[in-house]
Amino acid sequence: MNSIKTGDVRVVIIEDYKLTRIGLKSTLNEFEHINVIGEAEDAVSGLEIISREKPDVVLMDLGLPGMNGLEATQKVKDISPETNVVILTSHERGEEVVAALGSGACAYCLKDIEPQVLSQVILNVSKGACWIDATVAKAALSLFPKPENLSNFPKADESDARAQLTDRELEVLRLLVQGKSNTEIAKELIVSVHTAKAHVCSILQKLCVDDRVQAAVKAIKEHII
């Protein structure tokens, strides 16, 4: 394994196929900002590693033997609240994307993702961003009910969630849905990272959600943006 470097994103891989695990570990360790510190072939073993090592990011397969990836993702936050989960799977159904995000995952990637893109997703997720593969995002969004015409959209004063948000917070929420990190939001809006973080915290409080992913899902589902 590569020697530990200052600023590494510490990653644990949970994947039942050995060759896939080996390939992921070898590939990801080529990126200077990533350090794979553990791997497991099933969720139970993976959760033990997470409990002990408290990694920054977990790469989680969905189709694991025994406890599946969704169940395992739900347990990650209980044992390591600061650890963020990236789902890496071949499953493309919208229902699985929504279920994964609902279970607490911060990103949903397909296994044909380019290594460079995956490395960037891991880096961004470690900083609090969320990300969904464009191939499956449309399928996921299609599950949410759509009004027959624009008149069915709630007006601002009819939507408690939207009405509570300031214009600036709506801008931040739009960027949050796009998977932007606090640093990227700050750069986009030409504000300090501290200000961007304060806006995100305010949004989470007003939407009554626990994290950025839940905020993004609620924003889409309830037509807040």
C-alpha positions as CSV (number, residue, x, y, z in Angstrom):
1,M,0.0,0.0,0.0
2,N,1.1,3.6,-0.7
3,S,2.6,5.5,2.2
4,I,0.3,7.8,3.9
5,K,0.4,11.4,2.6
6,T,-0.7,14.6,4.2
7,G,-4.2,15.5,3.1
8,D,-5.2,12.1,1.8
9,V,-8.8,11.2,1.5
10,R,-8.9,7.9,3.4
11,V,-11.1,5.4,1.6
12,V,-12.5,1.9,2.4
13,I,-13.8,-0.3,-0.5
14,I,-16.7,-2.7,0.1
15,E,-17.1,-5.0,-2.9
16,D,-17.7,-8.7,-3.1
17,Y,-15.8,-9.4,-6.3
18,K,-12.1,-9.8,-5.5
19,L,-10.8,-8.8,-9.0
20,T,-12.9,-5.6,-8.9
21,R,-11.6,-4.8,-5.4
22,I,-8.0,-5.3,-6.4
23,G,-8.5,-3.2,-9.5
24,L,-10.2,-0.3,-7.6
25,K,-7.6,-0.3,-4.9
26,S,-4.7,-0.2,-7.4
27,T,-6.4,2.4,-9.6
28,L,-7.4,4.8,-6.8
29,N,-4.1,4.6,-5.0
30,E,-2.5,6.1,-8.2
31,F,-4.2,9.4,-7.3
32,E,-2.2,11.4,-4.9
33,H,-5.2,12.6,-2.9
34,I,-6.6,9.1,-2.3
35,N,-5.3,6.5,0.1
36,V,-7.2,3.2,0.2
37,I,-6.9,2.1,3.9
38,G,-9.1,-1.0,3.9
39,E,-11.2,-3.3,1.8
40,A,-13.9,-5.9,2.5
41,E,-15.9,-8.5,0.5
42,D,-19.1,-8.1,2.6
43,A,-20.9,-5.4,4.6
44,V,-20.4,-6.9,8.0
45,S,-16.6,-7.0,7.6
46,G,-16.7,-3.6,6.0
47,L,-18.6,-2.0,8.8
48,E,-16.0,-3.4,11.3
49,I,-13.3,-1.6,9.3
50,I,-15.3,1.6,9.2
51,S,-15.9,1.5,12.9
52,R,-12.2,1.0,13.6
53,E,-10.7,3.3,10.9
54,K,-13.3,6.1,10.6
55,P,-12.5,6.7,6.9
56,D,-13.5,9.8,5.0
57,V,-15.2,8.0,2.2
58,V,-16.6,4.4,1.6
59,L,-17.0,3.0,-1.9
60,M,-20.1,0.7,-1.4
61,D,-21.4,-1.9,-3.8
62,L,-25.2,-2.5,-3.7
63,G,-25.3,-6.2,-4.5
64,L,-23.4,-7.5,-1.5
65,P,-23.9,-11.0,0.1
66,G,-25.9,-11.1,3.3
67,M,-26.5,-7.5,4.3
68,N,-26.9,-5.4,1.1
69,G,-25.3,-2.1,0.3
70,L,-28.4,-0.1,1.2
71,E,-28.7,-1.6,4.7
72,A,-24.9,-1.1,5.2
73,T,-25.1,2.5,4.1
74,Q,-27.8,3.2,6.7
75,K,-25.5,1.8,9.4
76,V,-22.4,3.8,8.4
77,K,-23.6,7.1,9.8
78,D,-24.4,5.3,13.1
79,I,-20.9,4.0,13.6
80,S,-18.9,6.9,11.8
81,P,-21.0,10.1,11.4
82,E,-18.2,11.9,9.5
83,T,-17.8,9.1,6.9
84,N,-19.6,9.7,3.5
85,V,-20.7,6.9,1.2
86,V,-20.3,6.7,-2.5
87,I,-22.4,3.9,-4.1
88,L,-20.5,2.2,-7.0
89,T,-22.7,-0.3,-8.8
90,S,-23.9,-1.6,-12.1
91,H,-27.6,-1.0,-11.1
92,E,-29.2,1.7,-13.2
93,R,-32.8,1.7,-11.9
94,G,-34.1,5.0,-10.7
95,E,-35.7,3.3,-7.6
96,E,-32.3,2.2,-6.5
97,V,-30.8,5.7,-6.9
98,V,-33.6,7.2,-4.7
99,A,-33.3,4.4,-2.2
100,A,-29.5,4.8,-2.0
101,L,-29.8,8.6,-1.4
102,G,-32.6,8.0,1.1
103,S,-30.3,5.5,2.9
104,G,-27.7,8.3,3.4
105,A,-25.4,7.9,0.4
106,C,-23.8,11.1,-1.0
107,A,-23.1,9.9,-4.5
108,Y,-24.3,7.3,-7.0
109,C,-21.8,6.1,-9.6
110,L,-21.9,3.4,-12.2
111,K,-19.0,1.0,-12.5
112,D,-18.1,2.1,-16.0
113,I,-17.2,5.5,-14.6
114,E,-13.8,6.9,-15.7
115,P,-11.1,6.6,-13.0
116,Q,-10.3,10.3,-13.1
117,V,-14.0,11.2,-12.6
118,L,-14.4,8.7,-9.8
119,S,-11.3,10.1,-8.0
120,Q,-12.8,13.6,-8.3
121,V,-16.2,12.4,-7.0
122,I,-14.4,10.9,-4.0
123,L,-12.6,14.1,-3.3
124,N,-15.7,16.2,-3.6
125,V,-17.8,13.9,-1.5
126,S,-15.1,14.0,1.2
127,K,-15.7,17.8,1.3
128,G,-19.5,17.4,1.6
129,A,-20.7,17.4,-2.0
130,C,-23.2,15.1,-3.5
131,W,-23.1,13.6,-7.0
132,I,-25.3,11.4,-9.2
133,D,-24.2,9.8,-12.5
134,A,-26.0,11.6,-15.3
135,T,-27.0,8.2,-16.8
136,V,-29.2,7.4,-13.9
137,A,-30.2,10.9,-12.7
138,K,-33.0,11.2,-15.3
139,A,-34.4,7.8,-14.3
140,A,-34.4,8.8,-10.7
141,L,-36.1,12.1,-11.3
142,S,-38.8,10.4,-13.4
143,L,-40.1,8.8,-10.2
144,F,-41.1,12.0,-8.7
145,P,-44.7,13.1,-9.5
146,K,-45.0,15.9,-12.1
147,P,-47.9,18.3,-12.3
148,E,-50.0,18.2,-15.5
149,N,-49.3,21.9,-16.0
150,L,-47.5,24.8,-14.5
151,S,-50.6,26.0,-12.6
152,N,-50.2,23.0,-10.4
153,F,-46.8,24.2,-9.1
154,P,-47.1,25.7,-5.6
155,K,-46.7,29.4,-5.5
156,A,-44.0,30.7,-3.2
157,D,-46.5,31.7,-0.5
158,E,-48.1,28.3,-0.8
159,S,-44.9,26.4,-0.2
160,D,-43.7,26.7,3.4
161,A,-40.3,25.3,2.5
162,R,-39.7,27.6,-0.5
163,A,-41.1,30.6,1.3
164,Q,-38.7,30.3,4.2
165,L,-35.6,30.4,1.9
166,T,-34.1,33.7,0.9
167,D,-33.2,34.4,-2.8
168,R,-29.6,33.8,-2.0
169,E,-30.4,30.5,-0.2
170,L,-32.3,29.4,-3.3
171,E,-29.2,30.1,-5.4
172,V,-27.1,28.0,-3.0
173,L,-29.7,25.2,-3.0
174,R,-29.6,25.1,-6.8
175,L,-25.8,24.7,-6.7
176,L,-26.1,22.1,-3.9
177,V,-28.5,20.0,-6.1
178,Q,-25.8,20.1,-8.8
179,G,-23.4,18.5,-6.3
180,K,-21.2,21.6,-5.7
181,S,-19.0,21.6,-2.6
182,N,-19.0,24.6,-0.2
183,T,-15.8,25.8,-1.9
184,E,-17.3,25.6,-5.3
185,I,-20.5,27.3,-4.2
186,A,-18.3,30.1,-2.7
187,K,-16.4,30.5,-5.9
188,E,-19.6,30.5,-8.0
189,L,-21.3,33.1,-5.9
190,I,-18.1,35.1,-5.1
191,V,-18.5,34.8,-1.4
192,S,-16.3,33.3,1.3
193,V,-16.4,29.6,2.1
194,H,-17.5,30.5,5.6
195,T,-20.5,32.3,4.1
196,A,-21.3,29.5,1.8
197,K,-21.2,27.0,4.7
198,A,-23.5,29.3,6.7
199,H,-26.0,29.4,3.9
200,V,-26.0,25.6,3.6
201,C,-26.5,25.2,7.4
202,S,-29.4,27.6,7.2
203,I,-31.0,25.7,4.3
204,L,-30.7,22.3,6.1
205,Q,-32.4,23.9,9.2
206,K,-35.2,25.5,7.2
207,L,-35.9,22.3,5.2
208,C,-35.8,20.2,8.3
209,V,-33.2,17.8,6.9
210,D,-30.0,16.3,8.3
211,D,-27.6,16.6,5.3
212,R,-27.0,18.0,1.8
213,V,-28.3,14.9,0.0
214,Q,-31.6,15.0,1.8
215,A,-31.8,18.7,1.0
216,A,-31.2,18.0,-2.7
217,V,-33.8,15.2,-2.8
218,K,-36.4,17.4,-1.0
219,A,-35.7,20.3,-3.3
220,I,-36.3,18.2,-6.4
221,K,-39.3,16.2,-5.0
222,E,-41.1,19.2,-3.7
223,H,-40.3,21.5,-6.7
224,I,-38.6,24.0,-4.4
225,I,-36.2,24.9,-7.2
